Amino acid sequence: MINTFSMLYHNPAKLLEYVLENYYRKSDAAGQEARIMQLLKQTSEVRWHVARIYHDPQLIEILIDDPSPMVRKAAMDNPYWLILGQFKPLLSLPEAEKIQYIGREGFSSILVFLVYETNLKVLKSAFLNPTVSIAMLEMMRRYLIRRGTKSVDNDILRLIQQSIKLKQHYLRQISAINRAKDNQDVAHCIANLTPFLLDEDMVIVQTAVSHLERFPYSEIAAALISPRLLQFISAHQLWCVLDAVRRHFCYVKDDFKPERLVEMNGFPPVDPLKTLVQTRKLELLELCQSDLNNPHYFFTVVQAHTDEDKQVRKMVTDIINVDELISLITDNAFPVLRAMKSLNILSQHPFPSIRKRLESATVQLALRSQKRLEEMETTINACLDIVFDFGKVVLSGKIQNDVNTLKELNYIYELLVMIVNFPGETVKNENFAKAEDPELYKEQHDKVHSLWKATIGQYLGRLKELEEVIRDKWVVPLITGGRHRSREYQDFSRTVRQLEWDYKKAVGCELAIACRKCQNRACASERFLVQIEYLIGEIIEKLSGKSEHPQTIIANENLSAAPEPY
């Protein structure tokens, strides 16, 4: 057994596979106390035998403190104790210490977090540890899909999928850097490398820095002042690149070495670069002041207010001062999401007095957002009440094929489409383009969608009841003529199952259980709302004699797009 453990220990993938099959979040509480009491009554030879061949975590943890040295030694040599048990005290550390520990340790030392950790933030840091490969995460994902029946499994599955995407992003970025550095056109090469200085991953940033170091100052300067750079990145990104160049090419912070100067060939590392960055920023401000309706130009002007250079701040104040800027972004007509990003930028202002004044502006924006969400909630409740009232009157009776019935069904269908598309439309009404800031757009969309799901989650029972009435009293008779074993009925059943699979794929759910049995009320309500929309569309198609289903305006972003689990 020890030889087997030794082989596993030096093969992390095999070790993870062994742990998943034997220990991963398994509990056998029934009768466990009785088994422990019975074990403690046995002779030391029996307990020694159990410690050698059993891998029940609770039994091994009991035998670790056995009075017999022989039993204790056998328990300490047990694979469970060597792989997981000895590391279990780490689970009681505070969150910050856990994350710090995971960041500096290897796979065998953090495996206990993959198996037992319940804090999703800590679990994410374990998934992102460099010693946990994409193949290992895929192995965990497949295992959870195979056995998953709990909502917590779905949260972990989403976290694994996010971690896989982040690791894949890292590999793509490194690959893109390597391709960019091999470009023979120096200006093109520098233009492609500089945006990587803005990446959140410091390994990617340092990789880009190391490649940029080989260029002399004259070539770096020529690339930064060239208008060609704006063909690759926006004005706001260029401003941030200038800050990054100024920061990383004055010194590089290293966890293992003191601060060091990164010297470029042919110039002292500080003064010429400072002058170059200042000149380029002033040129950018001249460009941006011409069109503040352009979001990238506007964010560049906002960013300039946080600059440490007095000359830059003086010029941007002449364009729009801080008072005018705060007044503008708190105006009710100003797009909320653009205002939020502006406040996030201004929060980096060097003057504490300015940062203090932003608090009231933040409160005003929060109140605007809250009011908008309350209005959305009220509208959804009103629309659902109408749907249920119409459904009770129109759909609970006999099938009628007349103009009024068709008109009422179309009205219900339009209401359902509007309800399903509410989150996307609410964010879109703020005049904030997704391309301006995809992360902020997604953050706000998920926030709106969370409230939307909570609202419709209150109606799960009524949605299920309405779906059954529509399906049994209208759709099945219309499609199959009441014959449940007909080919048409089988086709309809397959279509409904496919609809459920498509929905699960859209929202990132990989649980094997049916939506009807799921305990997540909000998610199940969303699923039945989508199905009711589809079924009423089928009824309209049959009654109107049209060969096409009414156009459903459901995009993936209108469904629950796998929110951050913490």
KOLNU-362674 format. One line per field, with one value per residue (C-alpha): x, y, z; residue number from 1; chain; residue in three letters. Coordinates in nm, 3 decimals, decimal comma. Layout:
<pts>
east = X  ...
north = Y  ...
up = Z  ...
vovex = NUM  ...
sefi = A  ...
vovo = ALA  ...
</pts>
This chain:
<pts>
east = 0,000  0,285  0,449  0,118  0,100  0,458  0,369  0,056  0,244  0,476  0,189  -0,049  -0,312  -0,328  -0,330  -0,628  -0,810  -0,750  -0,875  -1,189  -1,288  -1,215  -1,249  -1,409  -1,687  -1,809  -1,989  -2,137  -2,291  -2,545  -2,411  -2,067  -2,074  -2,166  -1,880  -1,633  -1,749  -1,723  -1,373  -1,247  -1,352  -1,132  -0,780  -0,481  -0,405  -0,751  -0,718  -0,372  -0,519  -0,799  -0,546  -0,345  -0,615  -0,917  -0,935  -1,242  -1,137  -1,322  -1,182  -0,826  -0,861  -0,976  -0,687  -0,430  -0,479  -0,488  -0,311  -0,107  0,208  0,180  -0,175  -0,080  0,214  -0,010  -0,269  -0,001  0,117  -0,237  -0,277  -0,570  -0,359  -0,057  -0,262  -0,531  -0,560  -0,237  -0,336  -0,688  -0,591  -0,530  -0,907  -0,951  -0,726  -0,884  -0,979  -0,691  -0,431  -0,574  -0,545  -0,192  -0,091  -0,242  -0,056  0,286  0,239  0,243  -0,028  0,010  -0,016  -0,332  -0,518  -0,705  -0,871  -0,987  -1,155  -1,302  -1,306  -1,654  -1,554  -1,584  -1,335  -1,069  -1,165  -1,115  -0,764  -0,690  -0,823  -0,603  -0,287  -0,028  0,020  -0,348  -0,361  -0,653  -0,661  -0,708  -0,992  -1,155  -1,123  -1,302  -1,568  -1,642  -1,654  -1,902  -2,123  -2,126  -2,224  -2,371  -2,715  -2,666  -2,686  -2,342  -2,203  -2,342  -2,166  -1,838  -1,891  -1,935  -1,623  -1,425  -1,545  -1,445  -1,102  -1,052  -1,136  -0,890  -0,612  -0,692  -0,685  -0,342  -0,212  -0,361  -0,204  0,139  0,103  -0,004  0,297  0,531  0,376  0,394  0,762  0,856  0,707  0,978  0,807  0,939  0,658  0,397  0,570  0,577  0,217  0,110  0,312  0,218  -0,152  -0,035  0,097  -0,268  -0,337  -0,446  -0,205  0,137  0,310  0,172  0,272  0,627  0,653  0,557  0,802  1,087  1,024  0,992  1,325  1,515  1,406  1,610  1,442  1,419  1,201  0,977  0,934  0,853  0,586  0,421  0,392  0,283  -0,087  -0,069  -0,101  -0,461  -0,544  -0,478  -0,619  -0,861  -0,754  -0,834  -0,634  -0,342  -0,353  -0,338  -0,055  0,142  0,094  0,201  0,512  0,603  0,550  0,717  1,011  1,114  1,131  0,992  0,868  0,983  0,879  1,221  1,455  1,477  1,341  1,560  1,589  1,498  1,746  1,670  1,958  2,069  1,892  1,881  1,571  1,369  1,370  1,330  1,050  0,870  0,884  0,769  0,468  0,368  0,388  0,184  -0,083  -0,121  -0,162  -0,427  -0,620  -0,622  -0,767  -1,026  -1,166  -1,305  -1,571  -1,667  -1,966  -1,719  -1,701  -1,330  -1,246  -1,467  -1,301  -0,960  -1,055  -1,185  -0,863  -0,658  -0,809  -0,632  -0,292  0,001  0,138  0,030  0,050  -0,182  -0,432  -0,421  -0,503  -0,788  -0,933  -0,954  -1,154  -1,390  -1,324  -1,405  -1,723  -1,859  -1,760  -1,935  -2,242  -2,248  -2,217  -2,482  -2,733  -3,039  -2,996  -2,637  -2,595  -2,570  -2,304  -2,084  -2,122  -2,025  -1,709  -1,623  -1,660  -1,441  -1,172  -1,205  -1,172  -0,798  -0,769  -0,454  -0,643  -0,842  -1,079  -1,189  -1,232  -1,447  -1,678  -1,735  -1,923  -2,241  -2,224  -2,193  -2,498  -2,699  -2,611  -2,698  -3,040  -3,099  -3,008  -3,228  -3,523  -3,474  -3,463  -3,774  -3,957  -3,847  -3,968  -4,307  -4,345  -4,255  -4,506  -4,779  -4,697  -4,698  -5,031  -5,179  -5,029  -5,176  -5,517  -5,539  -5,405  -5,672  -5,953  -5,834  -5,626  -5,819  -6,129  -6,191  -5,983  -6,134  -6,006  -6,141  -6,001  -6,037  -5,861  -5,573  -5,548  -5,535  -5,275  -5,057  -5,087  -4,977  -4,691  -4,566  -4,579  -4,375  -4,112  -4,091  -4,050  -3,777  -3,586  -3,623  -3,263  -3,098  -3,342  -3,303  -2,926  -2,957  -3,189  -2,899  -2,735  -2,424  -2,274  -2,135  -1,819  -1,739  -1,660  -1,760  -1,677  -1,883  -2,165  -2,168  -2,149  -2,453  -2,642  -2,585  -2,696  -3,019  -3,067  -3,028  -3,317  -3,518  -3,467  -3,555  -3,877  -3,996  -3,875  -4,173  -4,405  -4,254  -4,568  -4,798  -4,557  -4,546  -4,924  -4,969  -4,713  -4,900  -5,236  -5,096  -4,920  -5,197  -5,512  -5,392  -5,059  -5,091  -5,450  -5,363  -5,047  -5,143  -5,521  -5,501  -5,304  -5,015  -4,839  -4,850  -4,541  -4,633  -4,641  -4,299  -4,160  -4,311  -4,161  -3,817  -3,851  -3,937  -3,638  -3,414  -3,549  -3,443  -3,096  -3,055  -3,160  -2,911  -2,635  -2,724  -2,711  -2,408  -2,593  -2,436  -2,647  -2,795  -3,128  -3,437  -3,532  -3,868  -3,684  -3,429  -3,438  -3,314  -3,644  -3,516  -3,347  -3,644  -3,884  -3,677  -3,679  -4,061  -4,110  -3,906  -4,102  -4,439  -4,327  -4,239  -4,567  -4,786  -4,588  -4,675  -5,045  -5,043  -4,871  -5,135  -5,438  -5,320  -5,221  -4,876  -4,586  -4,343  -4,322  -4,352  -4,010  -3,866  -3,637  -3,431  -3,057  -2,814  -2,735  -3,102  -3,069  -2,879  -2,526  -2,343  -2,287  -1,977  -2,045  -1,930
north = 0,000  0,238  0,162  0,239  0,570  0,652  0,605  0,819  1,092  1,147  1,152  1,437  1,341  0,981  1,107  1,331  1,045  0,821  1,090  1,160  0,794  0,730  1,048  1,337  1,487  1,146  1,089  0,778  0,911  0,629  0,382  0,545  0,611  0,248  0,126  0,349  0,225  -0,134  -0,073  0,074  -0,245  -0,460  -0,574  -0,368  -0,627  -0,577  -0,199  -0,223  -0,431  -0,172  0,113  -0,065  -0,168  0,063  0,414  0,542  0,896  0,897  0,560  0,660  0,993  0,803  0,556  0,837  0,894  0,523  0,423  0,162  0,299  0,019  0,127  0,494  0,418  0,216  0,497  0,755  0,536  0,502  0,666  0,875  1,029  1,085  1,242  1,436  1,372  1,539  1,856  1,887  2,142  2,386  2,397  2,589  2,877  3,219  3,278  3,517  3,279  2,988  3,185  3,296  2,937  2,801  3,063  2,942  2,564  2,271  2,026  1,768  2,038  2,200  1,880  1,889  2,217  2,063  1,782  1,948  2,329  2,486  2,852  2,910  3,197  2,974  2,691  2,919  3,008  2,633  2,570  2,852  2,721  2,662  2,299  2,223  2,161  2,207  1,828  1,789  2,041  1,858  1,534  1,694  1,836  1,496  1,334  1,591  1,559  1,183  1,192  1,542  1,572  1,866  2,239  2,286  2,057  2,298  2,591  2,398  2,299  2,663  2,755  2,481  2,602  2,960  2,842  2,643  2,953  3,163  2,910  2,885  3,267  3,261  3,011  3,211  3,533  3,375  3,227  3,567  3,734  3,480  3,539  3,917  3,919  3,733  4,002  4,153  4,494  4,662  4,917  4,647  4,421  4,689  4,788  4,426  4,375  4,690  4,599  4,294  4,537  4,589  4,221  4,131  3,836  3,962  3,667  3,783  4,143  4,044  3,828  4,128  4,349  4,104  4,107  4,487  4,525  4,416  4,724  5,046  5,352  5,522  5,242  5,230  5,608  5,601  5,335  5,519  5,852  5,698  5,745  5,387  5,256  5,381  5,135  4,851  4,993  5,266  5,607  5,505  5,184  5,382  5,612  5,308  5,162  5,484  5,455  5,089  5,170  5,445  5,207  4,891  5,051  5,254  4,948  4,601  4,469  4,116  3,908  3,748  4,036  4,404  4,664  4,678  4,924  4,795  4,974  5,011  5,038  5,393  5,606  5,671  5,492  5,782  6,134  6,082  5,832  6,068  6,348  6,119  5,993  6,346  6,470  6,178  6,226  6,594  6,501  6,246  6,506  6,740  6,455  6,352  6,696  6,713  6,447  6,366  6,168  5,902  5,676  5,597  5,967  6,044  5,776  5,909  6,256  6,108  5,909  6,225  6,373  6,099  6,159  6,253  6,500  6,856  6,974  6,693  6,773  7,143  7,073  6,833  7,082  7,337  7,082  6,984  7,036  6,786  6,969  6,968  6,605  6,488  6,695  6,535  6,173  6,211  6,362  6,141  6,148  6,020  5,642  5,466  5,214  5,481  5,685  5,385  5,326  5,696  5,685  5,373  5,562  5,876  5,667  5,654  6,036  6,141  6,397  6,257  6,557  6,460  6,095  6,206  6,403  6,093  5,925  6,128  6,068  5,694  5,705  5,891  5,629  5,348  5,504  5,540  5,176  5,064  5,262  5,114  4,760  4,822  4,944  4,630  4,409  4,583  4,547  4,178  4,110  4,293  4,107  3,768  3,843  3,919  3,599  3,388  3,558  3,517  3,165  3,070  3,210  3,121  2,806  2,616  2,576  2,390  2,450  2,732  2,837  3,189  3,535  3,650  3,343  3,383  3,753  3,682  3,408  3,643  3,902  3,646  3,537  3,895  3,946  3,629  3,736  4,074  3,912  3,676  3,962  4,206  4,183  4,251  4,528  4,694  4,716  4,816  5,105  5,262  5,336  5,146  4,944  4,603  4,684  4,982  4,761  4,393  4,311  4,596  4,518  4,153  4,256  4,481  4,233  3,958  4,193  4,275  3,911  3,801  4,025  3,909  3,545  3,616  3,783  3,502  3,245  3,341  3,204  2,856  2,670  2,874  2,847  2,468  2,452  2,675  2,473  2,148  2,300  2,432  2,107  1,861  2,055  2,237  2,135  1,755  1,744  1,991  1,810  1,447  1,448  1,303  0,994  0,972  0,693  0,858  0,955  1,322  1,289  1,123  1,401  1,661  1,489  1,486  1,855  1,938  1,737  1,914  2,247  2,154  2,046  2,369  2,572  2,391  2,451  2,821  2,873  2,648  2,383  2,037  1,855  1,527  1,574  1,706  2,072  1,960  1,797  2,075  2,251  2,582  2,773  3,070  2,857  2,618  2,913  3,054  2,714  2,680  3,039  2,963  2,642  2,817  3,070  2,785  2,596  2,900  2,963  2,607  2,669  2,992  2,810  2,534  2,763  3,018  2,752  2,905  2,674  2,875  2,910  3,274  3,430  3,382  3,663  3,466  3,519  3,342  3,667  3,690  3,361  3,319  3,339  3,151  3,425  3,442  3,199  3,439
up = 0,000  0,083  -0,252  -0,423  -0,236  -0,335  -0,703  -0,664  -0,479  -0,776  -1,027  -0,935  -1,195  -1,068  -0,710  -0,782  -0,955  -0,651  -0,412  -0,617  -0,620  -0,252  -0,046  -0,235  -0,018  0,089  0,419  0,570  0,889  0,926  1,180  1,189  1,563  1,632  1,410  1,591  1,932  1,813  1,674  2,001  2,183  1,956  2,037  1,928  1,656  1,501  1,524  1,365  1,082  1,030  1,027  0,757  0,509  0,564  0,421  0,605  0,711  1,044  1,150  1,062  1,245  1,556  1,533  1,502  1,877  1,965  2,291  2,103  1,931  1,675  1,580  1,570  1,340  1,106  1,098  1,018  0,728  0,594  0,248  0,372  0,648  0,424  0,144  0,333  0,706  0,817  0,629  0,772  1,043  0,755  0,697  1,024  0,913  0,836  0,472  0,398  0,543  0,344  0,019  0,106  0,189  -0,134  -0,337  -0,225  -0,190  -0,432  -0,533  -0,255  0,013  -0,127  -0,220  0,111  0,002  -0,326  -0,132  0,177  0,138  0,137  0,094  -0,281  -0,276  -0,120  -0,353  -0,653  -0,540  -0,514  -0,864  -0,997  -0,830  -1,108  -1,000  -1,075  -1,448  -1,686  -1,729  -1,351  -1,348  -1,639  -1,441  -1,144  -1,373  -1,527  -1,184  -1,050  -1,358  -1,313  -0,947  -0,905  -0,752  -0,515  -0,579  -0,419  -0,692  -0,949  -0,778  -0,780  -1,144  -1,239  -1,044  -1,217  -1,556  -1,472  -1,356  -1,676  -1,880  -1,679  -1,727  -2,098  -2,115  -1,954  -2,209  -2,497  -2,368  -2,334  -2,682  -2,821  -2,655  -2,811  -3,153  -3,112  -3,015  -3,333  -3,560  -3,779  -3,791  -3,474  -3,444  -3,500  -3,246  -2,975  -3,049  -2,999  -2,681  -2,487  -2,427  -2,229  -1,967  -1,864  -1,792  -1,438  -1,427  -1,320  -1,487  -1,822  -1,745  -1,652  -1,966  -2,180  -1,987  -2,044  -2,421  -2,437  -2,255  -2,564  -2,762  -2,735  -2,593  -2,931  -3,072  -2,762  -2,780  -3,151  -3,097  -2,806  -2,987  -3,316  -3,409  -3,536  -3,180  -3,164  -3,441  -3,195  -2,870  -2,759  -2,629  -2,271  -2,305  -2,448  -2,146  -1,915  -2,126  -2,079  -1,702  -1,717  -1,922  -1,677  -1,387  -1,514  -1,687  -1,387  -1,163  -1,141  -0,809  -0,740  -0,440  -0,414  -0,502  -0,406  -0,647  -0,956  -1,241  -1,585  -1,806  -2,176  -2,417  -2,471  -2,210  -1,835  -1,699  -1,555  -1,700  -2,078  -2,025  -1,787  -2,043  -2,322  -2,125  -2,026  -2,387  -2,519  -2,251  -2,336  -2,702  -2,608  -2,409  -2,709  -2,915  -2,655  -2,575  -2,929  -2,862  -2,503  -2,629  -2,736  -2,427  -2,472  -2,500  -2,200  -1,982  -2,088  -1,965  -1,638  -1,598  -1,651  -1,332  -1,133  -1,291  -1,069  -1,323  -1,236  -1,596  -1,709  -1,431  -1,518  -1,883  -1,803  -1,552  -1,833  -2,034  -1,749  -1,380  -1,105  -0,996  -1,351  -1,396  -1,077  -1,166  -1,512  -1,402  -1,130  -1,372  -1,419  -1,796  -1,779  -1,842  -1,506  -1,601  -1,760  -1,442  -1,229  -1,429  -1,402  -1,024  -1,011  -1,200  -0,986  -0,668  -0,754  -0,731  -0,539  -0,327  -0,027  -0,041  -0,394  -0,296  -0,003  -0,234  -0,444  -0,159  -0,209  -0,586  -0,524  -0,295  -0,562  -0,823  -0,583  -0,518  -0,893  -0,949  -0,660  -0,793  -1,140  -0,999  -0,789  -1,100  -1,285  -0,998  -0,991  -1,368  -1,360  -1,083  -1,276  -1,599  -1,428  -1,259  -1,602  -1,746  -1,465  -1,483  -1,859  -1,831  -1,580  -1,795  -2,144  -2,101  -1,835  -2,053  -2,374  -2,683  -2,889  -3,227  -3,272  -3,331  -2,969  -2,827  -3,071  -2,990  -2,616  -2,662  -2,867  -2,589  -2,327  -2,552  -2,594  -2,217  -2,161  -2,415  -2,244  -1,899  -2,023  -2,188  -1,898  -1,759  -2,095  -2,184  -1,842  -1,881  -2,247  -2,156  -1,966  -2,304  -2,203  -2,486  -2,399  -2,596  -2,370  -2,073  -2,106  -1,743  -1,598  -1,840  -1,726  -1,361  -1,394  -1,610  -1,349  -1,071  -1,255  -1,345  -0,982  -0,876  -1,179  -1,081  -0,718  -0,834  -1,060  -0,805  -0,588  -0,858  -0,902  -0,794  -1,018  -1,312  -1,277  -1,257  -1,562  -1,759  -1,682  -1,784  -2,112  -2,192  -2,098  -2,196  -2,507  -2,659  -2,637  -2,775  -3,052  -3,158  -3,103  -3,096  -2,744  -2,850  -2,603  -2,791  -3,128  -3,323  -3,288  -2,908  -2,904  -3,123  -2,889  -2,582  -2,745  -2,827  -2,465  -2,339  -2,590  -2,466  -2,113  -2,228  -2,426  -2,123  -1,896  -2,148  -2,172  -1,795  -1,738  -1,535  -1,558  -1,297  -1,415  -1,234  -1,415  -1,366  -1,222  -0,930  -0,878  -0,541  -0,681  -0,699  -0,897  -1,163  -1,189  -1,223  -1,508  -1,676  -1,659  -1,772  -2,085  -2,143  -2,103  -2,363  -2,599  -2,540  -2,600  -2,917  -3,025  -2,955  -3,159  -3,444  -3,450  -3,412  -3,668  -3,918  -3,962  -4,034  -3,822  -3,448  -3,329  -3,309  -2,961  -2,857  -2,607  -2,619  -2,390  -2,208  -2,108  -1,926  -1,602  -1,727  -1,455  -1,191  -0,960  -0,677  -0,416
vovex = 1  2  3  4  5  6  7  8  9  10  11  12  13  14  15  16  17  18  19  20  21  22  23  24  25  26  27  28  29  30  31  32  33  34  35  36  37  38  39  40  41  42  43  44  45  46  47  48  49  50  51  52  53  54  55  56  57  58  59  60  61  62  63  64  65  66  67  68  69  70  71  72  73  74  75  76  77  78  79  80  81  82  83  84  85  86  87  88  89  90  91  92  93  94  95  96  97  98  99  100  101  102  103  104  105  106  107  108  109  110  111  112  113  114  115  116  117  118  119  120  121  122  123  124  125  126  127  128  129  130  131  132  133  134  135  136  137  138  139  140  141  142  143  144  145  146  147  148  149  150  151  152  153  154  155  156  157  158  159  160  161  162  163  164  165  166  167  168  169  170  171  172  173  174  175  176  177  178  179  180  181  182  183  184  185  186  187  188  189  190  191  192  193  194  195  196  197  198  199  200  201  202  203  204  205  206  207  208  209  210  211  212  213  214  215  216  217  218  219  220  221  222  223  224  225  226  227  228  229  230  231  232  233  234  235  236  237  238  239  240  241  242  243  244  245  246  247  248  249  250  251  252  253  254  255  256  257  258  259  260  261  262  263  264  265  266  267  268  269  270  271  272  273  274  275  276  277  278  279  280  281  282  283  284  285  286  287  288  289  290  291  292  293  294  295  296  297  298  299  300  301  302  303  304  305  306  307  308  309  310  311  312  313  314  315  316  317  318  319  320  321  322  323  324  325  326  327  328  329  330  331  332  333  334  335  336  337  338  339  340  341  342  343  344  345  346  347  348  349  350  351  352  353  354  355  356  357  358  359  360  361  362  363  364  365  366  367  368  369  370  371  372  373  374  375  376  377  378  379  380  381  382  383  384  385  386  387  388  389  390  391  392  393  394  395  396  397  398  399  400  401  402  403  404  405  406  407  408  409  410  411  412  413  414  415  416  417  418  419  420  421  422  423  424  425  426  427  428  429  430  431  432  433  434  435  436  437  438  439  440  441  442  443  444  445  446  447  448  449  450  451  452  453  454  455  456  457  458  459  460  461  462  463  464  465  466  467  468  469  470  471  472  473  474  475  476  477  478  479  480  481  482  483  484  485  486  487  488  489  490  491  492  493  494  495  496  497  498  499  500  501  502  503  504  505  506  507  508  509  510  511  512  513  514  515  516  517  518  519  520  521  522  523  524  525  526  527  528  529  530  531  532  533  534  535  536  537  538  539  540  541  542  543  544  545  546  547  548  549  550  551  552  553  554  555  556  557  558  559  560  561  562  563  564  565  566
sefi = A  A  A  A  A  A  A  A  A  A  A  A  A  A  A  A  A  A  A  A  A  A  A  A  A  A  A  A  A  A  A  A  A  A  A  A  A  A  A  A  A  A  A  A  A  A  A  A  A  A  A  A  A  A  A  A  A  A  A  A  A  A  A  A  A  A  A  A  A  A  A  A  A  A  A  A  A  A  A  A  A  A  A  A  A  A  A  A  A  A  A  A  A  A  A  A  A  A  A  A  A  A  A  A  A  A  A  A  A  A  A  A  A  A  A  A  A  A  A  A  A  A  A  A  A  A  A  A  A  A  A  A  A  A  A  A  A  A  A  A  A  A  A  A  A  A  A  A  A  A  A  A  A  A  A  A  A  A  A  A  A  A  A  A  A  A  A  A  A  A  A  A  A  A  A  A  A  A  A  A  A  A  A  A  A  A  A  A  A  A  A  A  A  A  A  A  A  A  A  A  A  A  A  A  A  A  A  A  A  A  A  A  A  A  A  A  A  A  A  A  A  A  A  A  A  A  A  A  A  A  A  A  A  A  A  A  A  A  A  A  A  A  A  A  A  A  A  A  A  A  A  A  A  A  A  A  A  A  A  A  A  A  A  A  A  A  A  A  A  A  A  A  A  A  A  A  A  A  A  A  A  A  A  A  A  A  A  A  A  A  A  A  A  A  A  A  A  A  A  A  A  A  A  A  A  A  A  A  A  A  A  A  A  A  A  A  A  A  A  A  A  A  A  A  A  A  A  A  A  A  A  A  A  A  A  A  A  A  A  A  A  A  A  A  A  A  A  A  A  A  A  A  A  A  A  A  A  A  A  A  A  A  A  A  A  A  A  A  A  A  A  A  A  A  A  A  A  A  A  A  A  A  A  A  A  A  A  A  A  A  A  A  A  A  A  A  A  A  A  A  A  A  A  A  A  A  A  A  A  A  A  A  A  A  A  A  A  A  A  A  A  A  A  A  A  A  A  A  A  A  A  A  A  A  A  A  A  A  A  A  A  A  A  A  A  A  A  A  A  A  A  A  A  A  A  A  A  A  A  A  A  A  A  A  A  A  A  A  A  A  A  A  A  A  A  A  A  A  A  A  A  A  A  A  A  A  A  A  A  A  A  A  A  A  A  A  A  A  A  A  A  A  A  A  A  A  A  A  A  A  A  A  A  A  A  A  A  A  A  A  A  A  A  A  A  A  A  A  A  A  A  A  A  A  A  A  A  A  A  A  A  A  A  A  A  A  A  A  A  A  A  A  A  A  A  A  A  A  A  A  A  A  A  A  A  A
vovo = MET  ILE  ASN  THR  PHE  SER  MET  LEU  TYR  HIS  ASN  PRO  ALA  LYS  LEU  LEU  GLU  TYR  VAL  LEU  GLU  ASN  TYR  TYR  ARG  LYS  SER  ASP  ALA  ALA  GLY  GLN  GLU  ALA  ARG  ILE  MET  GLN  LEU  LEU  LYS  GLN  THR  SER  GLU  VAL  ARG  TRP  HIS  VAL  ALA  ARG  ILE  TYR  HIS  ASP  PRO  GLN  LEU  ILE  GLU  ILE  LEU  ILE  ASP  ASP  PRO  SER  PRO  MET  VAL  ARG  LYS  ALA  ALA  MET  ASP  ASN  PRO  TYR  TRP  LEU  ILE  LEU  GLY  GLN  PHE  LYS  PRO  LEU  LEU  SER  LEU  PRO  GLU  ALA  GLU  LYS  ILE  GLN  TYR  ILE  GLY  ARG  GLU  GLY  PHE  SER  SER  ILE  LEU  VAL  PHE  LEU  VAL  TYR  GLU  THR  ASN  LEU  LYS  VAL  LEU  LYS  SER  ALA  PHE  LEU  ASN  PRO  THR  VAL  SER  ILE  ALA  MET  LEU  GLU  MET  MET  ARG  ARG  TYR  LEU  ILE  ARG  ARG  GLY  THR  LYS  SER  VAL  ASP  ASN  ASP  ILE  LEU  ARG  LEU  ILE  GLN  GLN  SER  ILE  LYS  LEU  LYS  GLN  HIS  TYR  LEU  ARG  GLN  ILE  SER  ALA  ILE  ASN  ARG  ALA  LYS  ASP  ASN  GLN  ASP  VAL  ALA  HIS  CYS  ILE  ALA  ASN  LEU  THR  PRO  PHE  LEU  LEU  ASP  GLU  ASP  MET  VAL  ILE  VAL  GLN  THR  ALA  VAL  SER  HIS  LEU  GLU  ARG  PHE  PRO  TYR  SER  GLU  ILE  ALA  ALA  ALA  LEU  ILE  SER  PRO  ARG  LEU  LEU  GLN  PHE  ILE  SER  ALA  HIS  GLN  LEU  TRP  CYS  VAL  LEU  ASP  ALA  VAL  ARG  ARG  HIS  PHE  CYS  TYR  VAL  LYS  ASP  ASP  PHE  LYS  PRO  GLU  ARG  LEU  VAL  GLU  MET  ASN  GLY  PHE  PRO  PRO  VAL  ASP  PRO  LEU  LYS  THR  LEU  VAL  GLN  THR  ARG  LYS  LEU  GLU  LEU  LEU  GLU  LEU  CYS  GLN  SER  ASP  LEU  ASN  ASN  PRO  HIS  TYR  PHE  PHE  THR  VAL  VAL  GLN  ALA  HIS  THR  ASP  GLU  ASP  LYS  GLN  VAL  ARG  LYS  MET  VAL  THR  ASP  ILE  ILE  ASN  VAL  ASP  GLU  LEU  ILE  SER  LEU  ILE  THR  ASP  ASN  ALA  PHE  PRO  VAL  LEU  ARG  ALA  MET  LYS  SER  LEU  ASN  ILE  LEU  SER  GLN  HIS  PRO  PHE  PRO  SER  ILE  ARG  LYS  ARG  LEU  GLU  SER  ALA  THR  VAL  GLN  LEU  ALA  LEU  ARG  SER  GLN  LYS  ARG  LEU  GLU  GLU  MET  GLU  THR  THR  ILE  ASN  ALA  CYS  LEU  ASP  ILE  VAL  PHE  ASP  PHE  GLY  LYS  VAL  VAL  LEU  SER  GLY  LYS  ILE  GLN  ASN  ASP  VAL  ASN  THR  LEU  LYS  GLU  LEU  ASN  TYR  ILE  TYR  GLU  LEU  LEU  VAL  MET  ILE  VAL  ASN  PHE  PRO  GLY  GLU  THR  VAL  LYS  ASN  GLU  ASN  PHE  ALA  LYS  ALA  GLU  ASP  PRO  GLU  LEU  TYR  LYS  GLU  GLN  HIS  ASP  LYS  VAL  HIS  SER  LEU  TRP  LYS  ALA  THR  ILE  GLY  GLN  TYR  LEU  GLY  ARG  LEU  LYS  GLU  LEU  GLU  GLU  VAL  ILE  ARG  ASP  LYS  TRP  VAL  VAL  PRO  LEU  ILE  THR  GLY  GLY  ARG  HIS  ARG  SER  ARG  GLU  TYR  GLN  ASP  PHE  SER  ARG  THR  VAL  ARG  GLN  LEU  GLU  TRP  ASP  TYR  LYS  LYS  ALA  VAL  GLY  CYS  GLU  LEU  ALA  ILE  ALA  CYS  ARG  LYS  CYS  GLN  ASN  ARG  ALA  CYS  ALA  SER  GLU  ARG  PHE  LEU  VAL  GLN  ILE  GLU  TYR  LEU  ILE  GLY  GLU  ILE  ILE  GLU  LYS  LEU  SER  GLY  LYS  SER  GLU  HIS  PRO  GLN  THR  ILE  ILE  ALA  ASN  GLU  ASN  LEU  SER  ALA  ALA  PRO  GLU  PRO  TYR
</pts>
